């Protein structure tokens, strides 16, 4: 198994990667090639054997090849993307000058310009393309037609207005989703802090009312026994016996407190496998559990440590990895028990040293494993997921 643990924020998807934008891009690309092909066929049928035919065919092939390169450059307005857009528009303009019937290929180019350029620059380019369309249509017309002068600007204005409106709505939705996610995380963090403070207060009261009171009583009794040991041995021995009883009671109270701190998933005799099988990482992540080898009885502290590690690992998967699935594998290998947590998320570059690890999750997991004489390893590669493996010996290490 080699997948990774992502401890980084999920990258915000670019607008061009959203399903609705991809669909619109596919429609625009298809329309462009249909219009380009129709324009070539129309020219060849109406102008057979003209000297400019080789130029028209060569420019059409060049324009098609340039357009195919567009998706590989992304939608961000980088220098390479802007150069590509300039070459596409220039090639199309030359084609329109040689053959006005290629003018309607500008309609898909409207979408490309609006996707690539800032709003003002995109509007300027759309206006330039529209001007070429109007001029080309007037050249093709046998007589002046007002529709040829007004229809292309109207279509361009409508297409631009619809695209800008859709982009603004999408941006508003992304902002709203980001606000909701941030608010949910803040609420979860607040609830965790409040729960931690409440648990600390409960434990402090429990310790004060039981262990601290018992220790204070033992101290007083032993001091009294020390003062009367020579003069009244019987009373001193009675004090010691009473202190012994209080110590036994305090020991039972301490064990009760430790039991209360154990994971509730392991209460009532539930085994580690059943506890791991019941874990989840949220509604968007499928968690699978696998058991390998012959199960052997595990000490309570080993079960508790492995369960806490699994819970922390799944929390990291949910918060940072962007994974769709996670797999828990509990393996009994005779002299050791191994827990693997793998996900198919973004992955990350695993730190080479423990000191380079960020946050509290991984250091806490390493501390739990080391206390039991085990090891914690992480295998991760960006883009290929993560696997975290905790191995604990079933016998004390020599």
C-alpha positions in Angstrom: 0.0 0.0 0.0 1.4 3.4 -0.8 -1.0 6.3 -0.7 -0.7 9.6 1.3 -1.8 11.8 4.1 -2.6 15.3 3.0 -2.1 17.9 5.7 -2.7 20.9 3.5 -5.8 22.8 2.6 -7.6 21.6 -0.4 -6.8 23.8 -3.4 -9.7 25.9 -4.7 -10.8 24.7 -8.0 -10.4 27.0 -10.9 -13.7 28.1 -12.6 -12.6 26.3 -15.7 -12.7 23.0 -13.9 -16.3 23.2 -12.8 -18.7 20.8 -14.5 -21.0 23.6 -15.9 -18.0 25.5 -17.4 -16.6 22.3 -18.9 -20.0 21.6 -20.6 -20.1 25.2 -22.0 -16.5 24.9 -23.2 -17.3 21.6 -24.9 -20.3 23.1 -26.7 -18.3 26.1 -27.8 -15.4 23.9 -29.1 -17.9 21.7 -31.0 -19.6 24.8 -32.5 -16.3 26.3 -33.6 -15.2 23.2 -35.6 -18.6 22.8 -37.1 -18.7 26.4 -38.3 -15.1 26.2 -39.5 -15.8 23.0 -41.5 -19.0 24.5 -42.9 -17.1 27.6 -44.0 -14.4 25.6 -45.8 -17.0 23.5 -47.6 -19.0 26.6 -48.6 -15.9 28.3 -50.0 -14.8 25.2 -52.0 -18.3 24.8 -53.4 -18.8 28.4 -54.4 -15.2 29.2 -55.5 -13.8 26.1 -57.1 -10.3 26.3 -58.5 -9.5 29.9 -57.3 -5.9 30.8 -56.7 -6.5 31.6 -53.0 -7.9 28.2 -52.3 -4.6 26.7 -51.1 -4.2 29.7 -48.7 -7.7 29.2 -47.4 -7.2 25.5 -46.8 -3.8 26.2 -45.1 -5.1 28.9 -42.9 -8.1 26.8 -41.9 -5.9 23.9 -40.9 -3.6 26.4 -39.0 -6.6 27.9 -37.2 -7.9 24.4 -36.3 -4.5 23.3 -34.9 -4.1 26.5 -32.9 -7.6 26.1 -31.5 -6.9 22.5 -30.4 -3.9 23.8 -28.4 -6.1 26.1 -26.3 -7.4 23.7 -23.6 -3.8 22.5 -22.9 -2.8 26.1 -21.9 -5.6 26.4 -19.3 -8.1 29.3 -18.9 -5.9 31.6 -16.7 -4.7 34.7 -18.6 -1.0 33.7 -18.7 1.4 35.1 -21.2 1.3 31.9 -23.2 -2.5 31.9 -23.2 -2.7 35.5 -24.3 -0.2 34.8 -27.1 -2.3 31.8 -28.2 -5.4 33.9 -28.3 -3.7 36.6 -30.3 -2.6 34.0 -32.9 -6.1 32.5 -33.1 -7.8 35.9 -33.6 -5.1 37.1 -36.2 -5.4 33.9 -38.2 -9.2 34.2 -38.2 -9.1 37.8 -39.3 -6.8 36.9 -42.3 -9.3 34.2 -43.2 -12.2 36.6 -43.0 -10.4 39.1 -45.3 -9.8 36.4 -47.8 -13.2 34.7 -47.4 -15.9 36.6 -45.6 -17.9 33.4 -45.1 -15.6 32.5 -42.2 -17.0 35.4 -40.2 -19.4 33.3 -38.1 -16.6 31.4 -36.6 -16.3 34.4 -34.3 -19.3 33.3 -32.2 -17.3 30.6 -30.3 -14.4 33.0 -30.2 -16.6 35.3 -28.1 -16.7 32.6 -25.4 -12.9 32.1 -25.6 -12.2 35.8 -25.2 -14.6 36.1 -22.3 -13.1 33.1 -20.6 -9.5 34.2 -21.0 -9.4 38.0 -20.7 -10.4 40.4 -17.9 -14.0 41.8 -18.5 -13.0 45.1 -20.1 -10.4 43.6 -22.4 -12.8 40.8 -23.3 -15.5 43.4 -24.3 -13.1 45.3 -26.5 -12.0 42.1 -28.3 -15.7 41.0 -28.7 -16.4 44.4 -30.2 -13.5 44.0 -32.7 -14.7 40.5 -33.7 -18.2 41.8 -34.1 -17.0 44.6 -36.4 -15.2 42.1 -38.6 -18.4 40.0 -38.7 -20.5 43.0 -39.8 -18.1 44.0 -42.5 -17.9 40.4 -43.8 -21.6 40.0 -44.0 -22.1 43.3 -45.8 -19.5 42.2 -48.3 -21.4 39.0 -49.0 -24.8 40.7 -49.3 -25.9 41.8 -52.8 -27.6 44.8 -51.4 -27.7 46.8 -48.1 -29.6 44.9 -45.4 -30.1 46.6 -41.9 -30.3 43.2 -40.3 -26.7 42.5 -41.3 -25.7 45.7 -39.6 -27.7 45.3 -36.4 -28.0 41.5 -35.8 -24.3 40.6 -35.1 -23.8 43.4 -32.4 -27.1 42.3 -30.8 -26.0 38.6 -30.7 -22.6 39.6 -29.4 -24.1 41.9 -26.7 -26.6 39.2 -25.6 -23.9 36.5 -25.4 -21.6 38.8 -23.5 -24.3 39.8 -21.0 -25.4 36.2 -20.4 -21.8 35.0 -19.9 -21.0 37.9 -17.5 -24.2 37.3 -15.5 -23.5 33.6 -15.2 -19.9 34.2 -14.1 -21.1 36.7 -11.4 -23.7 34.2 -10.1 -21.0 31.5 -10.0 -18.7 33.7 -8.1 -21.4 34.6 -5.7 -22.1 30.9 -5.1 -18.4 30.2 -4.6 -18.2 33.0 -2.1 -21.2 31.7 -0.3 -19.9 28.2 -0.2 -16.6 29.3 1.1 -18.3 31.4 3.9 -20.4 28.4 4.8 -17.4 26.1 5.0 -15.5 28.6 7.1 -18.4 29.1 9.4 -18.8 25.3 9.8 -15.2 24.9 10.7 -15.3 27.7 13.2 -18.4 26.2 14.8 -16.7 22.8 14.9 -13.6 24.3 16.5 -15.7 26.2 19.0 -17.6 23.0 20.0 -14.3 21.1 20.4 -12.9 23.8 22.6 -16.0 24.0 24.7 -16.1 20.2 25.0 -12.4 20.1 26.0 -12.9 22.8 28.7 -16.0 21.0 30.0 -14.1 17.7 30.2 -11.1 19.3 31.9 -13.5 20.9 34.5 -15.2 17.5 35.1 -11.9 15.7 35.5 -10.5 18.4 37.8 -13.6 18.1 40.0 -13.4 14.3 40.0 -9.7 14.4 40.9 -10.3 16.9 43.7 -13.2 15.1 45.2 -11.6 11.7 45.1 -7.8 11.3 44.6 -6.8 14.6 46.2 -9.1 14.1 49.2 -7.9 10.6 49.7 -4.2 11.6 49.5 -4.9 14.4 52.0 -6.5 12.0 54.4 -3.7 9.5 54.0 -1.1 12.2 54.8 -3.0 13.3 57.9 -3.3 9.7 59.2 0.3 8.8 58.5 1.4 12.0 60.3 -0.7 11.1 63.2 0.6 7.5 63.2 4.2 8.9 63.2 3.5 11.1 66.2 1.9 8.3 68.3 4.2 5.4 67.1 6.3 5.4 70.3 3.7 6.4 72.8 0.6 4.6 71.5 1.5 1.9 69.0 -2.0 0.5 68.9 -3.5 3.8 67.8 -0.6 4.3 65.3 -1.3 0.9 63.7 -5.0 1.8 63.5 -4.1 5.0 61.7 -1.9 3.0 59.2 -4.7 0.5 58.6 -7.1 3.3 58.0 -4.7 5.0 55.6 -4.2 1.6 53.8 -8.0 1.4 53.3 -8.2 4.9 52.0 -5.3 4.1 49.6 -7.2 1.1 48.3 -10.3 3.2 47.8 -8.2 5.8 46.0 -6.7 3.2 43.7 -10.2 2.0 42.7 -11.2 5.6 42.0 -8.1 6.1 39.9 -8.9 3.0 37.9 -12.4 4.3 37.4 -11.1 7.6 36.1 -8.8 5.8 33.7 -11.7 3.6 32.5 -13.8 6.7 31.9 -11.1 8.2 29.7 -11.0 5.1 27.5 -12.7 5.4 24.1 -16.4 4.8 24.4 -16.2 2.6 21.2 -14.3 0.1 23.2 -16.7 0.1 26.2 -18.8 -3.0 27.1 -16.2 -5.4 25.8 -16.3 -4.3 22.2 -13.2 -5.4 20.2 -10.9 -3.2 18.3 -12.0 -4.6 14.9 -15.7 -3.8 15.6 -14.7 -0.3 16.8 -12.6 0.4 13.6 -15.4 -1.0 11.4 -17.9 1.5 12.9 -15.7 4.6 12.1 -16.6 7.0 9.3 -15.0 10.1 7.7 -18.2 12.0 6.8 -20.9 11.6 4.2 -18.6 12.3 1.1 -15.9 9.6 1.9 -16.4 5.9 1.8 -14.5 4.1 4.6 -13.7 0.4 4.1 -12.3 -1.9 6.8 -10.2 -5.1 6.3 -9.1 -7.6 8.9 -6.0 -9.7 8.0 -4.5 -12.5 10.1 -5.8 -14.3 13.1 -7.0 -11.8 15.8 -5.2 -12.0 19.1 -6.1 -10.4 22.4 -4.7 -6.9 22.7 -4.0 -4.9 25.9 -6.5 -2.1 26.5 -3.9 0.6 26.0 -2.9 -0.8 22.6 -6.6 -1.0 21.5 -7.1 2.6 22.7 -4.0 3.9 21.0 -4.8 2.3 17.6 -8.4 3.5 17.7 -7.3 7.1 18.5 -4.8 6.9 15.7 -7.5 5.8 13.2 -9.8 8.5 14.4 -7.2 11.2 14.0 -6.1 9.8 10.6 -9.7 9.9 9.3 -10.1 13.4 10.6 -7.1 14.4 8.5 -8.6 12.7 5.5 -11.8 14.5 5.9 -10.3 17.9 6.5 -7.3 18.0 4.1 -7.0 15.2 1.6 -10.0 15.7 -0.7 -10.3 11.9 -0.9 -13.3 9.9 -2.0 -12.4 6.6 -0.3 -10.3 5.6 2.7 -9.3 2.0 3.8 -8.5 0.8 7.3 -6.6 -2.5 7.5 -5.9 -4.2 10.8 -3.2 -6.9 10.4 -2.2 -9.4 13.0 1.3 -10.6 12.1 2.2 -12.8 15.0 4.7 -10.7 16.9 3.0 -7.3 16.1 -0.2 -5.7 15.1 -0.3 -3.2 12.3 -2.9 -0.6 11.4 -2.8 0.9 7.9 -5.0 4.0 6.9 -4.9 4.7 3.2 -6.7 7.4 1.2 -6.9 8.3 -2.5 -6.6 12.1 -1.9 -4.3 14.8 -3.1 -1.2 13.5 -1.3 1.7 15.6 -0.1 5.4 15.6 0.3 6.0 13.7 3.6 8.5 15.4 6.0 11.8 13.6 6.3 12.1 14.3 10.1 9.6 14.3 12.9 10.5 17.9 13.7 9.3 19.0 10.2 5.8 17.9 10.8 3.1 20.6 11.3 0.2 20.7 13.6 -0.6 18.3 16.5 -2.1 15.3 14.7 0.9 13.4 13.5 3.2 14.2 16.5 0.4 13.0 18.9 0.1 9.8 16.9 3.9 9.2 17.0 3.9 9.8 20.8 1.1 7.2 21.3 3.0 4.6 19.2 6.4 5.3 20.8 4.9 4.8 24.3 4.0 1.3 23.2 7.4 0.6 21.6 6.0 0.8 18.1 6.7 2.8 14.9 4.7 5.1 12.7 5.5 5.5 9.0 4.0 7.7 6.3 4.2 7.1 2.6 2.8 9.9 0.4 3.3 11.4 -3.1 1.5 14.5 -4.4 -1.4 13.5 -6.5 -1.3 9.8 -5.5 -2.9 9.6 -2.0 -1.4 8.7 1.3 -0.9 5.7 3.6 -0.2 5.9 7.3 1.0 2.7 9.1 1.2 2.2 12.8 3.0 -1.0 14.0 3.0 -2.1 17.6 4.8 -5.1 19.0 2.6 -7.6 20.8 5.5 -8.5 23.2 7.7 -6.1 25.0 10.7 -5.0 22.9 14.1 -6.3 24.3 
